[in-house]
Amino acid sequence: MDSEDASGSKIGKKCLSIGYNSNSLPDIYNKIMERYRKNLHPNFGSQETFNVTINSRLETLIQLDQVEERLSSVMSFTINWRDTRLDWMNDILCLVNQNVSAKLPRQAFFMELDKELIWRPSITIANPHSPRYMLSDNIGSQVVDVMFLGEVTWEYSQIVETRCSVDSTHFPFDKQFCEIQISVPSYSGSEISLTHCINPDTLSTGEWQILTFKQFQTKKKIGFRQVFIIEYELERKPLNTFVIIVIPVFILVSMVPLVFLIPKESGERLSLAVTGLLAVSVYMSLVAGSLPSSSDPMPLINVCMFVWFLSNAAIVIIVILDSALNVKKETKHVPSVCDPIVTFARRLRCEVKKVSEHDSSEEDIEMVSHNDGTHNRNDRGKSNFQDRKITWQHVSRALDTYMIVIIYAIKIVFAVCVFIVLYYGDVDKSSPRVQAARLQSIISQVIVCEDNGI
């Protein structure tokens, strides 16, 4: 007795002509693959809509290489489509109609085929770090699952390396927006959809933390391809950078002004100041090597370290000049303008005794008279010097006091300002695509004449 399929065609005679039996499953496979051509699109010559569904998932965020501007991640893909040439529903009806077996085995409804035997969508990365390559070319599942209605499921995972423009202006409190652009051929009459999700274990990994992600789709087809864009918002974890670089450099820079407390007779002032200068230059090289040279504008951390380097260089120069003042002879004349400077420096050091001309007694002043009753000019200069009791050594010590106060005040204020700018610099940072959309809306408002055909 013949049975009818959905199209109303008789299948009984077909089953009898094929001659199914209990060992006919390999014959079904051979019959399907005999007429199959993997170089032809499943929708070739058909007017029906061809649907391809792509489910992507970010499994692991491996690394964001700032110097090479490369985002490395592990992504898994599940791709579904229907290939009517792999439909063996009629063959199953034949087996059931002939009562070959009361219970058909699993292989009658489900097959696992080598991916090289059938047609597959060609998915590529549109923004690769290296030359363009096709996903799953080298890595991925070698098997595709095919259901009896021709529904194909292909699952695989692969390491994806894409280019990511890094803006390190506010390093180490910076945010980055990185994209993975997936390109899929747009066949005639095809409908392609892509969904994306993130493995919860990947939200916080390594040096970066994923805050959000957005999915875009190009409105216009690029050639015969459709591009899906997945944009990640990444935030750096600053603790590691602070412990290794920022805090050691700040402590080092803060210790250099203490050279003004070292006794001048020890001769260690200049060596310690030069050592601090060289140490900051080493850290500058370390930071510059870990940040991209193409970052525009320049990272503020580099500017900060350059200012600290200049401050240490200024301390070296001041130490040299201070040593030169200290070795001047006591008989050398000190300008009177230095009197209030030295006096205020002593008050800053909480010294009780103040410099004053009245502090000297007549017993401390020796006037050398000549036989003619007149005083020598040198004797008068010496008398005035002794009245004031200020030497170049006092000026040198006052310079030490002022340098410690001024340099520490400048360094602390500068460090606080830089920290505030770095911390709040990228708080309101938006995606480059959002900025481009805003710019496009502004341009469209300005342009009066516009070609609608563009």
ZIFENFEN-V260109 format. One record per run of one state. SS is the DSSP state (H for helix, E for strand, C for the rest). FROM is the first residue (numbers start at 0). TO is the last residue. If there is no record, write none. Layout:
BEGIN
SS_FROM_TO / SS_FROM_TO
END
This chain:
BEGIN
C_0_2 / E_3_3 / C_4_8 / E_9_9 / C_10_10 / H_11_17 / C_18_23 / H_24_33 / C_34_48 / E_49_64 / C_65_68 / E_69_86 / C_87_87 / H_88_96 / C_97_104 / H_105_107 / C_108_108 / E_109_113 / H_114_116 / C_117_121 / E_122_124 / C_125_126 / E_127_127 / C_128_132 / E_133_133 / C_134_141 / E_142_146 / C_147_147 / E_148_162 / C_163_173 / E_174_184 / C_185_188 / E_189_197 / C_198_198 / H_199_201 / C_202_202 / E_203_204 / C_205_206 / E_207_216 / C_217_220 / E_221_221 / C_222_223 / E_224_235 / C_236_237 / H_238_260 / C_261_262 / H_263_265 / C_266_267 / H_268_289 / C_290_298 / H_299_325 / C_326_336 / H_337_347 / C_348_355 / H_356_358 / C_359_360 / H_361_363 / C_364_367 / E_368_368 / C_369_373 / E_374_374 / C_375_375 / H_376_387 / C_388_390 / H_391_424 / C_425_430 / H_431_445 / C_446_453
END
